Amino acid sequence: MAERDFYELLGVGRNASQDELKRAYRRLARQLHPDANHGDAEAEEKFKAVTHAYEVLSNAESRRQYDMFGPEGIRGTGATGTGDPFFGTGGIGDVFEAFFGRGPFGGGFGNASARRGPQRGNDAEMRLALEFEEAVFGATKEVSVKVPVGCTACNGVGARPGTTPSSCTTCGGTGELRRIRQSILGQMVTASPCGQCGGTGEVISSPCPECRGEGRVTREESFPVEIPAGVDDGATLRLTGRGPAGFRGGPNGDLYVHLSVTPSQLFTRDGYDLIHQLVVPMTAASLGTSVTIETPDGEESLAVPAGTQSGKVFRMKGKGVPHVGGRGRGDLLVNVVVETPTHLTKEQEELLRQLASARGEKIEPADDPSIRSRLRSAFR
């Protein structure tokens, strides 16, 4: 059975923030947890699946590998996200908050009473063109992207220099408005950003004139991007923290770089293998020859044995594409096409007739009426 996409399992988009991932996981965990589904094996399996998906996607590095290469990118690497979706990040308080919305002693626990603070910026995306050789061997590319960045005049605070924000009286500086309701699992707490302060917990009476109180301004940023060896056309790189700055000092989002690779005139790519078509004259294929092959690493000699037929494939080990994030390379597959000579001179034609006669082969002219008559009868 095909493994379901981790984002699909959690019910979020591929650009989901960590907060969105956590909310989606907690919602599913409450629904599927074994304590709430006694004896339901299917619910238990689903709980394990969404937990594994969250473990991978909640870790920046394992999520990057999964986004680029799918399940194969995290298989065998030991990547397990945060290790434990509860204890690995927020401590035991997250367990009670996830299932009961409060601490074990009735009050706030872990992150339950923490100030919400400035929110993370959105993610952005761009397309980057690569030459075939850059995709095969990797490269450092300078990119430029126009995104919101932290305002230097107010250091991202949003307040006019010399002034400071004040605590929001609507939410008490927490940035959240919480509502409590009863359920079969106990008290459930739902939280939403405060509309008065936009979830920051602070209000600004004198905004910064440069950013108009946002704490960020839009400008073009340039920086180098490391392209790993072996990437393919359509691959996406996730650059953590290179996206738009958050509102009023919020952390940056991520930048997704979609790669577009120019096709090679010499090679066709098949996974990590490369395919090259080698045209060999009939005489050379019959008698055997040595040819010079262009490989990604430069020219190399290849022996073509006597009697080689069209369709013969020679495999040159380790001359293909490097494995992304791993060891070894694919192979170069040389596909032989034997070329039949055309536009023969009378002398060349006579030599071929002599060869056919010596081999006991009967050659009849293609425009012989008897041949056309036999062909017509064959198709009646």
Contacts in CASP RR format, 6 or more apart in sequence:
PFRMAT RR
TARGET T0000
AUTHOR 0000-0000-0000
METHOD contacts of the structure
MODEL  1
MAERDFYELLGVGRNASQDELKRAYRRLARQLHPDANHGDAEAEEKFKAV
THAYEVLSNAESRRQYDMFGPEGIRGTGATGTGDPFFGTGGIGDVFEAFF
GRGPFGGGFGNASARRGPQRGNDAEMRLALEFEEAVFGATKEVSVKVPVG
CTACNGVGARPGTTPSSCTTCGGTGELRRIRQSILGQMVTASPCGQCGGT
GEVISSPCPECRGEGRVTREESFPVEIPAGVDDGATLRLTGRGPAGFRGG
PNGDLYVHLSVTPSQLFTRDGYDLIHQLVVPMTAASLGTSVTIETPDGEE
SLAVPAGTQSGKVFRMKGKGVPHVGGRGRGDLLVNVVVETPTHLTKEQEE
LLRQLASARGEKIEPADDPSIRSRLRSAFR
3 71 0 8 1.000
4 49 0 8 1.000
6 52 0 8 1.000
6 53 0 8 1.000
6 56 0 8 1.000
6 57 0 8 1.000
6 66 0 8 1.000
7 13 0 8 1.000
7 14 0 8 1.000
7 16 0 8 1.000
7 53 0 8 1.000
7 57 0 8 1.000
9 49 0 8 1.000
9 50 0 8 1.000
9 53 0 8 1.000
10 16 0 8 1.000
10 21 0 8 1.000
10 24 0 8 1.000
10 25 0 8 1.000
10 28 0 8 1.000
10 50 0 8 1.000
10 53 0 8 1.000
10 54 0 8 1.000
10 57 0 8 1.000
11 24 0 8 1.000
12 20 0 8 1.000
12 21 0 8 1.000
12 24 0 8 1.000
14 67 0 8 1.000
15 123 0 8 1.000
15 125 0 8 1.000
15 256 0 8 1.000
16 24 0 8 1.000
16 57 0 8 1.000
17 120 0 8 1.000
17 123 0 8 1.000
17 253 0 8 1.000
18 58 0 8 1.000
18 120 0 8 1.000
19 119 0 8 1.000
19 120 0 8 1.000
21 54 0 8 1.000
21 57 0 8 1.000
21 58 0 8 1.000
22 54 0 8 1.000
22 58 0 8 1.000
25 50 0 8 1.000
25 51 0 8 1.000
25 54 0 8 1.000
25 58 0 8 1.000
25 85 0 8 1.000
26 97 0 8 1.000
26 98 0 8 1.000
28 46 0 8 1.000
28 47 0 8 1.000
28 50 0 8 1.000
29 47 0 8 1.000
29 50 0 8 1.000
29 51 0 8 1.000
29 85 0 8 1.000
29 98 0 8 1.000
29 99 0 8 1.000
30 36 0 8 1.000
30 98 0 8 1.000
30 99 0 8 1.000
30 185 0 8 1.000
31 43 0 8 1.000
32 43 0 8 1.000
32 44 0 8 1.000
32 46 0 8 1.000
32 47 0 8 1.000
32 50 0 8 1.000
33 47 0 8 1.000
33 99 0 8 1.000
34 40 0 8 1.000
34 43 0 8 1.000
34 44 0 8 1.000
34 47 0 8 1.000
35 99 0 8 1.000
36 185 0 8 1.000
37 43 0 8 1.000
37 44 0 8 1.000
37 47 0 8 1.000
51 85 0 8 1.000
54 85 0 8 1.000
55 62 0 8 1.000
55 80 0 8 1.000
55 81 0 8 1.000
55 82 0 8 1.000
55 83 0 8 1.000
55 84 0 8 1.000
55 85 0 8 1.000
56 62 0 8 1.000
56 63 0 8 1.000
56 66 0 8 1.000
56 74 0 8 1.000
56 79 0 8 1.000
56 80 0 8 1.000
56 81 0 8 1.000
57 63 0 8 1.000
57 66 0 8 1.000
57 81 0 8 1.000
58 81 0 8 1.000
58 82 0 8 1.000
58 85 0 8 1.000
58 89 0 8 1.000
59 79 0 8 1.000
59 80 0 8 1.000
59 81 0 8 1.000
59 82 0 8 1.000
60 240 0 8 1.000
61 79 0 8 1.000
62 74 0 8 1.000
62 77 0 8 1.000
62 79 0 8 1.000
62 80 0 8 1.000
62 81 0 8 1.000
63 81 0 8 1.000
63 238 0 8 1.000
64 237 0 8 1.000
64 238 0 8 1.000
64 240 0 8 1.000
65 73 0 8 1.000
65 74 0 8 1.000
65 77 0 8 1.000
65 79 0 8 1.000
66 73 0 8 1.000
66 74 0 8 1.000
67 236 0 8 1.000
67 238 0 8 1.000
67 256 0 8 1.000
68 231 0 8 1.000
68 235 0 8 1.000
68 236 0 8 1.000
68 237 0 8 1.000
68 238 0 8 1.000
68 324 0 8 1.000
69 324 0 8 1.000
82 88 0 8 1.000
82 89 0 8 1.000
86 92 0 8 1.000
86 93 0 8 1.000
86 94 0 8 1.000
86 95 0 8 1.000
86 98 0 8 1.000
87 94 0 8 1.000
87 95 0 8 1.000
90 110 0 8 1.000
90 111 0 8 1.000
91 110 0 8 1.000
92 104 0 8 1.000
92 109 0 8 1.000
92 110 0 8 1.000
93 103 0 8 1.000
93 104 0 8 1.000
93 109 0 8 1.000
93 110 0 8 1.000
93 111 0 8 1.000
93 112 0 8 1.000
94 110 0 8 1.000
94 111 0 8 1.000
96 102 0 8 1.000
96 103 0 8 1.000
96 104 0 8 1.000
96 109 0 8 1.000
97 103 0 8 1.000
97 109 0 8 1.000
97 110 0 8 1.000
97 111 0 8 1.000
97 112 0 8 1.000
97 189 0 8 1.000
99 185 0 8 1.000
100 185 0 8 1.000
100 186 0 8 1.000
100 187 0 8 1.000
100 188 0 8 1.000
101 112 0 8 1.000
101 187 0 8 1.000
101 188 0 8 1.000
101 189 0 8 1.000
102 108 0 8 1.000
102 109 0 8 1.000
102 112 0 8 1.000
102 187 0 8 1.000
102 189 0 8 1.000
103 109 0 8 1.000
103 110 0 8 1.000
103 112 0 8 1.000
107 113 0 8 1.000
112 189 0 8 1.000
113 174 0 8 1.000
114 174 0 8 1.000
115 173 0 8 1.000
115 174 0 8 1.000
115 175 0 8 1.000
115 201 0 8 1.000
116 174 0 8 1.000
116 175 0 8 1.000
116 176 0 8 1.000
116 193 0 8 1.000
116 194 0 8 1.000
116 199 0 8 1.000
116 200 0 8 1.000
116 201 0 8 1.000
117 175 0 8 1.000
117 199 0 8 1.000
117 200 0 8 1.000
117 201 0 8 1.000
117 250 0 8 1.000
118 199 0 8 1.000
118 200 0 8 1.000
118 246 0 8 1.000
118 247 0 8 1.000
118 248 0 8 1.000
118 249 0 8 1.000
118 250 0 8 1.000
118 251 0 8 1.000
119 193 0 8 1.000
119 198 0 8 1.000
119 199 0 8 1.000
119 200 0 8 1.000
119 246 0 8 1.000
119 247 0 8 1.000
119 250 0 8 1.000
120 246 0 8 1.000
120 250 0 8 1.000
120 251 0 8 1.000
120 252 0 8 1.000
120 253 0 8 1.000
121 148 0 8 1.000
121 243 0 8 1.000
121 244 0 8 1.000
121 245 0 8 1.000
121 246 0 8 1.000
121 247 0 8 1.000
121 250 0 8 1.000
121 251 0 8 1.000
121 252 0 8 1.000
121 253 0 8 1.000
122 243 0 8 1.000
122 244 0 8 1.000
122 246 0 8 1.000
122 253 0 8 1.000
123 243 0 8 1.000
123 244 0 8 1.000
123 253 0 8 1.000
123 254 0 8 1.000
123 255 0 8 1.000
123 256 0 8 1.000
124 145 0 8 1.000
124 147 0 8 1.000
124 243 0 8 1.000
124 244 0 8 1.000
124 253 0 8 1.000
124 254 0 8 1.000
124 255 0 8 1.000
124 256 0 8 1.000
125 255 0 8 1.000
125 256 0 8 1.000
125 257 0 8 1.000
125 258 0 8 1.000
126 143 0 8 1.000
126 145 0 8 1.000
126 255 0 8 1.000
126 256 0 8 1.000
126 257 0 8 1.000
126 258 0 8 1.000
127 257 0 8 1.000
127 258 0 8 1.000
127 259 0 8 1.000
127 260 0 8 1.000
128 141 0 8 1.000
128 143 0 8 1.000
128 225 0 8 1.000
128 257 0 8 1.000
128 258 0 8 1.000
128 259 0 8 1.000
128 260 0 8 1.000
129 260 0 8 1.000
129 261 0 8 1.000
129 262 0 8 1.000
130 139 0 8 1.000
130 141 0 8 1.000
130 227 0 8 1.000
130 231 0 8 1.000
130 259 0 8 1.000
130 260 0 8 1.000
130 261 0 8 1.000
130 262 0 8 1.000
131 261 0 8 1.000
131 262 0 8 1.000
132 261 0 8 1.000
132 262 0 8 1.000
132 263 0 8 1.000
132 264 0 8 1.000
132 267 0 8 1.000
133 296 0 8 1.000
134 141 0 8 1.000
134 227 0 8 1.000
134 261 0 8 1.000
135 227 0 8 1.000
135 230 0 8 1.000
135 231 0 8 1.000
135 232 0 8 1.000
135 233 0 8 1.000
135 259 0 8 1.000
135 261 0 8 1.000
136 229 0 8 1.000
136 230 0 8 1.000
136 296 0 8 1.000
136 320 0 8 1.000
136 321 0 8 1.000
136 322 0 8 1.000
137 229 0 8 1.000
137 230 0 8 1.000
137 296 0 8 1.000
137 322 0 8 1.000
138 227 0 8 1.000
138 228 0 8 1.000
138 229 0 8 1.000
138 230 0 8 1.000
138 231 0 8 1.000
139 227 0 8 1.000
140 224 0 8 1.000
140 225 0 8 1.000
140 226 0 8 1.000
140 227 0 8 1.000
141 224 0 8 1.000
141 225 0 8 1.000
141 227 0 8 1.000
142 222 0 8 1.000
142 223 0 8 1.000
142 224 0 8 1.000
142 225 0 8 1.000
143 222 0 8 1.000
143 223 0 8 1.000
143 224 0 8 1.000
143 225 0 8 1.000
143 257 0 8 1.000
144 220 0 8 1.000
144 221 0 8 1.000
144 222 0 8 1.000
145 220 0 8 1.000
145 221 0 8 1.000
145 242 0 8 1.000
145 243 0 8 1.000
145 255 0 8 1.000
146 218 0 8 1.000
146 219 0 8 1.000
146 220 0 8 1.000
146 221 0 8 1.000
147 218 0 8 1.000
147 221 0 8 1.000
147 243 0 8 1.000
147 244 0 8 1.000
147 245 0 8 1.000
147 255 0 8 1.000
148 214 0 8 1.000
148 216 0 8 1.000
148 217 0 8 1.000
148 218 0 8 1.000
148 244 0 8 1.000
148 245 0 8 1.000
148 246 0 8 1.000
149 216 0 8 1.000
149 217 0 8 1.000
149 218 0 8 1.000
149 219 0 8 1.000
149 221 0 8 1.000
149 244 0 8 1.000
149 245 0 8 1.000
150 156 0 8 1.000
150 211 0 8 1.000
150 215 0 8 1.000
150 216 0 8 1.000
150 217 0 8 1.000
150 245 0 8 1.000
150 249 0 8 1.000
151 158 0 8 1.000
151 208 0 8 1.000
151 210 0 8 1.000
151 211 0 8 1.000
151 214 0 8 1.000
151 215 0 8 1.000
151 216 0 8 1.000
151 217 0 8 1.000
152 210 0 8 1.000
153 161 0 8 1.000
153 208 0 8 1.000
153 209 0 8 1.000
153 210 0 8 1.000
153 211 0 8 1.000
154 160 0 8 1.000
154 161 0 8 1.000
154 208 0 8 1.000
154 210 0 8 1.000
154 211 0 8 1.000
154 213 0 8 1.000
154 215 0 8 1.000
156 208 0 8 1.000
156 211 0 8 1.000
156 215 0 8 1.000
156 216 0 8 1.000
156 245 0 8 1.000
156 248 0 8 1.000
156 249 0 8 1.000
157 164 0 8 1.000
157 165 0 8 1.000
157 208 0 8 1.000
157 215 0 8 1.000
157 248 0 8 1.000
157 249 0 8 1.000
158 165 0 8 1.000
158 204 0 8 1.000
158 207 0 8 1.000
158 208 0 8 1.000
158 211 0 8 1.000
158 213 0 8 1.000
158 214 0 8 1.000
158 215 0 8 1.000
158 248 0 8 1.000
158 249 0 8 1.000
159 165 0 8 1.000
159 204 0 8 1.000
159 206 0 8 1.000
159 207 0 8 1.000
159 208 0 8 1.000
159 213 0 8 1.000
160 206 0 8 1.000
160 207 0 8 1.000
160 208 0 8 1.000
160 209 0 8 1.000
161 208 0 8 1.000
163 205 0 8 1.000
163 206 0 8 1.000
165 200 0 8 1.000
165 202 0 8 1.000
165 203 0 8 1.000
165 204 0 8 1.000
165 248 0 8 1.000
166 202 0 8 1.000
166 203 0 8 1.000
166 204 0 8 1.000
166 205 0 8 1.000
167 173 0 8 1.000
167 201 0 8 1.000
167 202 0 8 1.000
167 203 0 8 1.000
168 175 0 8 1.000
168 194 0 8 1.000
168 196 0 8 1.000
168 197 0 8 1.000
168 200 0 8 1.000
168 201 0 8 1.000
168 202 0 8 1.000
168 203 0 8 1.000
169 196 0 8 1.000
170 177 0 8 1.000
170 194 0 8 1.000
170 195 0 8 1.000
170 196 0 8 1.000
170 197 0 8 1.000
171 177 0 8 1.000
171 194 0 8 1.000
171 196 0 8 1.000
171 197 0 8 1.000
171 199 0 8 1.000
171 201 0 8 1.000
172 201 0 8 1.000
173 194 0 8 1.000
173 197 0 8 1.000
173 201 0 8 1.000
173 202 0 8 1.000
174 194 0 8 1.000
174 201 0 8 1.000
175 193 0 8 1.000
175 194 0 8 1.000
175 197 0 8 1.000
175 198 0 8 1.000
175 199 0 8 1.000
175 200 0 8 1.000
175 201 0 8 1.000
176 191 0 8 1.000
176 192 0 8 1.000
176 193 0 8 1.000
176 194 0 8 1.000
176 199 0 8 1.000
177 191 0 8 1.000
177 192 0 8 1.000
177 193 0 8 1.000
177 194 0 8 1.000
177 195 0 8 1.000
178 189 0 8 1.000
178 190 0 8 1.000
178 191 0 8 1.000
179 189 0 8 1.000
179 190 0 8 1.000
179 191 0 8 1.000
180 187 0 8 1.000
180 188 0 8 1.000
180 189 0 8 1.000
181 187 0 8 1.000
181 188 0 8 1.000
181 190 0 8 1.000
182 188 0 8 1.000
193 199 0 8 1.000
194 201 0 8 1.000
196 203 0 8 1.000
197 203 0 8 1.000
198 247 0 8 1.000
200 247 0 8 1.000
200 248 0 8 1.000
202 248 0 8 1.000
204 213 0 8 1.000
204 248 0 8 1.000
207 213 0 8 1.000
208 215 0 8 1.000
210 217 0 8 1.000
211 217 0 8 1.000
213 248 0 8 1.000
214 247 0 8 1.000
214 248 0 8 1.000
215 245 0 8 1.000
215 247 0 8 1.000
215 248 0 8 1.000
215 249 0 8 1.000
216 244 0 8 1.000
216 245 0 8 1.000
216 246 0 8 1.000
216 247 0 8 1.000
216 248 0 8 1.000
216 249 0 8 1.000
223 242 0 8 1.000
225 237 0 8 1.000
225 239 0 8 1.000
225 257 0 8 1.000
227 237 0 8 1.000
227 259 0 8 1.000
228 324 0 8 1.000
228 325 0 8 1.000
229 321 0 8 1.000
229 322 0 8 1.000
229 324 0 8 1.000
230 272 0 8 1.000
230 321 0 8 1.000
230 322 0 8 1.000
230 323 0 8 1.000
230 324 0 8 1.000
231 237 0 8 1.000
231 259 0 8 1.000
231 261 0 8 1.000
231 324 0 8 1.000
232 259 0 8 1.000
232 261 0 8 1.000
232 269 0 8 1.000
232 271 0 8 1.000
233 259 0 8 1.000
233 260 0 8 1.000
233 261 0 8 1.000
234 258 0 8 1.000
234 259 0 8 1.000
234 260 0 8 1.000
234 261 0 8 1.000
235 258 0 8 1.000
235 259 0 8 1.000
236 256 0 8 1.000
236 257 0 8 1.000
236 258 0 8 1.000
236 259 0 8 1.000
237 256 0 8 1.000
237 257 0 8 1.000
237 259 0 8 1.000
238 254 0 8 1.000
238 255 0 8 1.000
238 256 0 8 1.000
238 257 0 8 1.000
239 254 0 8 1.000
239 255 0 8 1.000
239 256 0 8 1.000
239 257 0 8 1.000
240 253 0 8 1.000
240 254 0 8 1.000
241 251 0 8 1.000
241 252 0 8 1.000
241 253 0 8 1.000
241 254 0 8 1.000
241 255 0 8 1.000
242 252 0 8 1.000
242 253 0 8 1.000
242 254 0 8 1.000
242 255 0 8 1.000
243 252 0 8 1.000
243 253 0 8 1.000
243 254 0 8 1.000
243 255 0 8 1.000
244 252 0 8 1.000
244 253 0 8 1.000
245 251 0 8 1.000
245 252 0 8 1.000
245 253 0 8 1.000
246 252 0 8 1.000
246 253 0 8 1.000
266 276 0 8 1.000
266 294 0 8 1.000
267 274 0 8 1.000
267 275 0 8 1.000
267 276 0 8 1.000
267 296 0 8 1.000
267 332 0 8 1.000
268 274 0 8 1.000
268 275 0 8 1.000
268 276 0 8 1.000
269 275 0 8 1.000
269 321 0 8 1.000
270 333 0 8 1.000
271 321 0 8 1.000
272 320 0 8 1.000
272 321 0 8 1.000
272 322 0 8 1.000
272 323 0 8 1.000
272 329 0 8 1.000
272 330 0 8 1.000
273 320 0 8 1.000
273 321 0 8 1.000
273 330 0 8 1.000
273 331 0 8 1.000
273 332 0 8 1.000
273 333 0 8 1.000
274 296 0 8 1.000
274 319 0 8 1.000
274 320 0 8 1.000
274 321 0 8 1.000
274 330 0 8 1.000
274 331 0 8 1.000
274 332 0 8 1.000
274 333 0 8 1.000
275 332 0 8 1.000
275 333 0 8 1.000
275 335 0 8 1.000
276 293 0 8 1.000
276 294 0 8 1.000
276 332 0 8 1.000
276 333 0 8 1.000
276 334 0 8 1.000
276 335 0 8 1.000
277 335 0 8 1.000
277 337 0 8 1.000
278 291 0 8 1.000
278 293 0 8 1.000
278 302 0 8 1.000
278 334 0 8 1.000
278 335 0 8 1.000
278 336 0 8 1.000
278 337 0 8 1.000
279 337 0 8 1.000
279 339 0 8 1.000
280 289 0 8 1.000
280 291 0 8 1.000
280 304 0 8 1.000
280 308 0 8 1.000
280 336 0 8 1.000
280 337 0 8 1.000
280 338 0 8 1.000
280 339 0 8 1.000
281 338 0 8 1.000
281 339 0 8 1.000
281 341 0 8 1.000
282 338 0 8 1.000
282 339 0 8 1.000
282 340 0 8 1.000
282 341 0 8 1.000
284 291 0 8 1.000
284 304 0 8 1.000
285 304 0 8 1.000
285 307 0 8 1.000
285 308 0 8 1.000
285 309 0 8 1.000
285 336 0 8 1.000
285 338 0 8 1.000
286 306 0 8 1.000
286 307 0 8 1.000
287 306 0 8 1.000
288 304 0 8 1.000
288 305 0 8 1.000
288 306 0 8 1.000
288 307 0 8 1.000
288 308 0 8 1.000
289 304 0 8 1.000
290 301 0 8 1.000
290 302 0 8 1.000
290 303 0 8 1.000
290 304 0 8 1.000
291 301 0 8 1.000
291 302 0 8 1.000
291 304 0 8 1.000
292 299 0 8 1.000
292 300 0 8 1.000
292 301 0 8 1.000
292 302 0 8 1.000
293 299 0 8 1.000
293 300 0 8 1.000
293 301 0 8 1.000
293 302 0 8 1.000
293 316 0 8 1.000
293 332 0 8 1.000
293 334 0 8 1.000
295 316 0 8 1.000
295 319 0 8 1.000
295 320 0 8 1.000
295 332 0 8 1.000
296 319 0 8 1.000
296 320 0 8 1.000
296 321 0 8 1.000
296 332 0 8 1.000
297 319 0 8 1.000
300 316 0 8 1.000
300 319 0 8 1.000
302 314 0 8 1.000
302 316 0 8 1.000
302 334 0 8 1.000
304 314 0 8 1.000
304 336 0 8 1.000
308 336 0 8 1.000
308 338 0 8 1.000
309 336 0 8 1.000
309 338 0 8 1.000
310 336 0 8 1.000
310 337 0 8 1.000
310 338 0 8 1.000
311 335 0 8 1.000
311 336 0 8 1.000
311 337 0 8 1.000
312 335 0 8 1.000
312 336 0 8 1.000
313 333 0 8 1.000
313 334 0 8 1.000
313 335 0 8 1.000
313 336 0 8 1.000
314 333 0 8 1.000
314 334 0 8 1.000
314 336 0 8 1.000
315 331 0 8 1.000
315 332 0 8 1.000
315 333 0 8 1.000
315 334 0 8 1.000
316 331 0 8 1.000
316 332 0 8 1.000
316 333 0 8 1.000
316 334 0 8 1.000
317 331 0 8 1.000
318 328 0 8 1.000
318 329 0 8 1.000
318 330 0 8 1.000
318 331 0 8 1.000
318 332 0 8 1.000
319 329 0 8 1.000
319 330 0 8 1.000
319 331 0 8 1.000
319 332 0 8 1.000
320 329 0 8 1.000
320 330 0 8 1.000
320 331 0 8 1.000
320 332 0 8 1.000
321 329 0 8 1.000
321 330 0 8 1.000
322 328 0 8 1.000
322 329 0 8 1.000
322 330 0 8 1.000
323 329 0 8 1.000
323 330 0 8 1.000
341 348 0 8 1.000
344 352 0 8 1.000
353 363 0 8 1.000
356 362 0 8 1.000
356 363 0 8 1.000
364 370 0 8 1.000
364 371 0 8 1.000
365 371 0 8 1.000
END
